[in-house]
Amino acid sequence: MQSIDELAHAITELDPSDQEALMEKVSKLNSKNDRTNGTDTRVELMQEAMKDELFLADLHEVMDDFRHVDAEEPAA
C-alpha cells in the first residue's frame, strides 16, 4: 500500500489540467461524504471511481511505478 506522501508526489507529477480535475473530483467527493453518513456513501463513491477512466489510468500508472518497489524485501 502506498503512503499519502507517495500519492501526493504522484499527483504533483500530473499535467496541471489533470491535477485540477482530480482535485475538483476529490473536493466533490469530500463534500458529498460530509453531507451523508459514511460507509454507504464511500462504497458508492468507490463504485463511481471504478468507472472513471482518468482515475483508473492514473491508478494503473502509479501501480506500475511502484511495482518494482513492492517486490523488494524490506531492509533488515
Buried (B, 14 or more C-beta within 10 A) or exposed (E): EBEEEBEEEBBEEBEEEBEEBBEEBEEEBEEBBEEEEEEEBEEEBEEEEEEEEEBEEBBEEBEEBEEEEEEEEEEE
